[in-house]
C-alpha cells in the first residue's frame, strides 16, 4: 500500500504540472492537489500500520505534493489577480 501511495502522489504531481500548462488555472493544480491528498491519506494509513522507510517516504511525498500544489494555486491566483487589476486600470 505504501508503493500505491507513492505512485498516486507522484502521478498527481506529474499530472498537475503536465495539465497545469495547457489548462493553467482551470484543472492542473486541483488535480495535483486531489492526488496529493489521496497519496497523503494513504501514507498516513500505511504509517499507522507499519513503520518502515517506505511508509515514511509515502507520507513525505504526499505531503510535498500537497505543499507544491497549494503553492501553485496561490501563485496562479496572484498572477490572475494582477492581470485582472492591470486590465481594470486601463479603462
C-alpha positions in Angstrom: 0.0 0.0 0.0 3.0 2.3 0.6 4.0 1.9 -3.1 0.5 2.7 -4.2 0.6 5.9 -2.1 3.9 6.9 -3.7 2.6 6.2 -7.2 -0.6 8.2 -6.6 1.3 11.1 -5.2 3.9 11.2 -8.0 1.2 10.6 -10.6 -0.7 13.6 -9.3 2.4 15.7 -9.2 3.2 14.9 -12.8 -0.4 15.3 -13.9 -0.7 18.6 -12.1 2.3 20.0 -13.9 1.5 18.5 -17.3 -2.1 19.7 -17.2 -1.1 22.9 -15.5 0.5 24.5 -18.5 -2.2 24.0 -21.2 -5.1 24.3 -18.8 -3.4 26.7 -16.5 -5.6 27.6 -13.6 -8.6 25.5 -14.5 -7.5 22.0 -13.7 -3.8 21.4 -13.2 -3.2 22.5 -9.6 -6.5 21.0 -8.5 -5.7 17.6 -10.0 -2.3 17.6 -8.3 -4.0 18.7 -5.0 -6.6 15.9 -5.2 -4.0 13.2 -6.0 -1.6 14.6 -3.4 -4.3 14.5 -0.7 -5.2 10.9 -1.7 -1.5 9.9 -1.5 -1.1 11.7 1.8 -4.1 9.9 3.3 -2.8 6.6 2.1 0.6 7.4 3.5 -1.0 8.1 6.9 -2.9 4.9 6.8 0.3 2.9 5.9 2.3 4.8 8.5 -0.1 3.8 11.3 0.1 0.1 10.3 3.8 -0.3 9.8 6.8 1.9 10.5 9.2 1.3 7.6 11.3 3.6 5.4 8.8 3.1 2.5 5.8 4.1 4.6 7.7 7.3 5.7 8.6 8.0 2.1 4.9 7.6 1.1 3.9 10.1 3.9 6.6 12.6 3.0 6.0 12.5 -0.8 2.2 13.0 -0.2 3.0 16.0 2.0 5.4 17.5 -0.5 2.9 17.1 -3.4 0.2 18.8 -1.3 2.5 21.7 -0.4 3.6 22.2 -4.0 0.0 22.1 -5.3 -1.1 24.7 -2.7 1.8 27.0 -3.7 0.9 26.7 -7.3 -2.7 27.5 -6.6 -1.7 30.6 -4.6 0.7 31.8 -7.2 -1.7 31.3 -10.1 -4.4 33.2 -8.1 -2.0 36.1 -7.5 -1.0 36.1 -11.2 -4.6 36.2 -12.3 -5.4 38.9 -9.8 -2.5 41.0 -11.0 -3.5 40.6 -14.7 -7.2 41.5 -13.8 -6.0 44.5 -11.9 -3.9 45.6 -14.8 -6.8 45.5 -17.2 -9.1 47.1 -14.7 -6.8 50.2 -14.6 -6.7 50.6 -18.4 -10.2 51.8 -18.8 
